[in-house]
Each structure stands twice: as C-alpha cells, then as structure tokens.
Amino acid sequence: MAAPKVAVVGAGVIGLSTALCIAETCPGCSVTVLSDQFSPNTTSDVAAGMLIPHTYPGTPIHVQKQWFKETFSYLFAISNSAEASEAGIHLVSGWQVFKNTPKEELPFWSDVVLGFRPMSEAELQKFPRHQFGQAFTTLKCDCPPYLLWLEKRLKATGVQMSTRKVTDLWELNSEYHVVVNCAGIGACQLVGDEKIFPVRGQVLKVHAPWVKNFIRDGDGLTYIYPGVHRVTLGGTREKENWSLSPDPGTTKDIFDRCCSLEPSLRGAQDIKVKVGLRPSRQCVRLQKEVLSQGGVKLLVVHNYGHGAGGFSVHRGTAKEAARLVGECIADLQGSSSRAKL
Ligand code: FAD
C-alpha cells in the first residue's frame, strides 16, 4: 500500500502531541493536523499547565501514573535543555496546603514529582488557616509557547497543518487511512459522545514577578501558579456550564481567594481574565474504533476527555494513541498484502 495517511483532528495539547508521537513512531506515514482553531484560541491556551495530576475515576491508577511519569520525564528533559525557554517549560517549587489533614497523605504521583515531603512547621506559619501541607517541585508549561513549540516541531518533521472544521469523521474517509480524534470538548458534537461534559474554568493571568513559588489549596479550587512571564490565579470548576464569557463577580472572588493565600498579590498588575471548558469525562477515551457504513470501514483512534489534567498526562496518552495508530496501519498493511495474494 502507498504511504499511510493519518489525519489528527484537533490542535490543542492533545492533538499536537499525538501528531508528534505518530510522526516519531510511524516514520513512513504522512500526518496532517486538521483543526478549526489553533493556538492561541484553544482550551489548552487557557490552562495553567501545571503538572499536578487530577484523578480520572474510570481509569486504573497505575495507568494514570504511567501517563504522568512519561509526561514528567519528557518535559523534565526539555526543562534541562537549551530548548526550555522557547518551549516554555520550567521547574517550579511550592506548597499544596490543606485546612484539614487529607485521608490520603501520599497522592499516587508523590514519587514522580521531585522532593515530595510534608511541610515543616516553619513553612506552615505562612498559612495560618491551614493545618497540613505538602511541599514539592514539579514542572509547569507556559501553554501558548509550548503549543507553538509543538507546532514548530511538527512542521520540522513534515507534518501538514490545515484549518478545517470537521463535521463528521466520515468526510475524511476518502483522503485518510486512519483518523485520530483529539477534539477535546468538540468530541461532544463530532462523535455524539454523551459521556463528555464541560467543566468551565475561569482564571486570571497577572503580572506579579515577585511570586516565585506555587501555592495550591488542597481542595483544588484556589491556586497561584507562577509562569515565566505571568502568574495564573484560579479558579472555578463549573460543571455543564458552556459560557466562555468572563464573569466579573467570579474575577473578584478568585482574586480575593488568592490574596488570602498570598497577600502580596494585592499589588498584582495588568489582570487579564481567561475562560476555558475542560473536556471532562469519567475516563480519557483512548481506544481504537472501527466505524462501518455500507460495507466501508473507517479506522479511528480516539484520544480525548482529559478534563482538568490534560497537560499532566498529555505525552503518556499521546504515546499510547500513536501505538494504536501503529496497530491500525499494521492491520491495513496486512489486509492489503492478503488482498494481493
Ligand atoms: P483543546 O485544547 O480544547 O483542543 C481541542 C482542539 O480540537 C481545538 O484545536 C479545537 O479547535 C479542535 N476541534 C474541536 N472540534 C473540532 C472539529 N469538529 N473540527 C476540527 N477541529 C475541532 N491541565 C493540567 O494538566 N494542568 C493545569 O494546570 C490545567 N489548568 C487548567 C486551567 C483551566 C482554567 C482550564 C480550562 C483547563 C486546565 N487544564 C489543566 C486542563 C487542560 O487545559 C485540558 O485538559 C487540555 O487543554 C485538553 O486539551 P485538548 O487538546 O483535548 O483540548
């Protein structure tokens, strides 16, 4: 058969990293990314990009841990290279603080991040309303630069990129052998998945260069994540809310909550407000599907539904999606050589 042609639908962190893994692991195939939006207009551009996993209740913990480990190692290597500043990847140390001691004192990812330990009494004095905390060093992606870096890598490996809204995966059948669905919340319409739902998140991006450590309330709702140029203040988690308009009341509430954790933020300047819809699901949909219409087959690999933790696991899920694409191509090559016999 001719060089296999693969279409990846979606250009957020999941689509771009999946396309890159396919190009790296299936060198003979031609890869095209098709998306109605590219950076800076994706949900991935809004994210804080911290590598702190969120648990997917429908996915075994050892699988989630493997995805996180692979992502952490990949980005750690970038953070230690001359690419780090262009890719927007850096190490960041800080604290996760709890008003009450959590049931599970050691999260599953505690031995993947660096130097995980309980906070000392002296550190806890900074947080008079909290009684327990964990200190560790993790990685942070500055999201728009990281997405642009991925796009640059894709172009350098010969991957095509095209702006296009796909209304039905079948419209790609005549042009491509395998279609990879990385449409994020767009999968709701694209494949009619009723298990995916938006969890609206509003964040502030502020200028506060003196803030160097991250602070995260253990409830996951209030967080302060310093990036290279701006600090992300969060946040909200509003299930089934599709609105992309910033809410001024929420902006004030986020700012007040963050100032109660880090009072120096009262001096923050140039406050910008961003909203994104987390593509949430009980588990990431990471699987092959053979669609069939009138005797014609379409090979699809799904990789979407990363909810609140897409950056934390993107490389791990991209590698698995690329492996599934490799299996589809092997099946196609097997059936085309059988047909010639
Ligand atoms: P998207 O970025 O939404 O990309 C989907 C792509 O598909 C887009 O390019 C879109 O245009 C395209 N598309 C959709 N439908 C179609 C179609 N029909 N035809 C063509 N193209 C289509 N995660 C972390 O790990 N750490 C964090 O600190 C973090 N913070 C966050 C903070 C906020 C406020 C939010 C909202 C999210 C945060 N997340 C975080 C979660 C993370 O942003 C997501 O898990 C991740 O961005 C999902 O990536 P994606 O590529 O699946 O989706």
Boltz pocket constraint, residues with backbone or C-beta under 6 A from the ligand:
constraints:
  - pocket:
      binder: B
      contacts: [[A, 9], [A, 10], [A, 11], [A, 12], [A, 13], [A, 14], [A, 15], [A, 34], [A, 35], [A, 36], [A, 37], [A, 38], [A, 41], [A, 42], [A, 43], [A, 44], [A, 45], [A, 46], [A, 47], [A, 48], [A, 49], [A, 50], [A, 51], [A, 52], [A, 164], [A, 165], [A, 166], [A, 167], [A, 182], [A, 183], [A, 184], [A, 185], [A, 186], [A, 187], [A, 190], [A, 199], [A, 200], [A, 201], [A, 202], [A, 203], [A, 235], [A, 236], [A, 274], [A, 275], [A, 276], [A, 277], [A, 278], [A, 279], [A, 303], [A, 304], [A, 305], [A, 306], [A, 307], [A, 308], [A, 309], [A, 310], [A, 311], [A, 312], [A, 313]]
      max_distance: 6.0
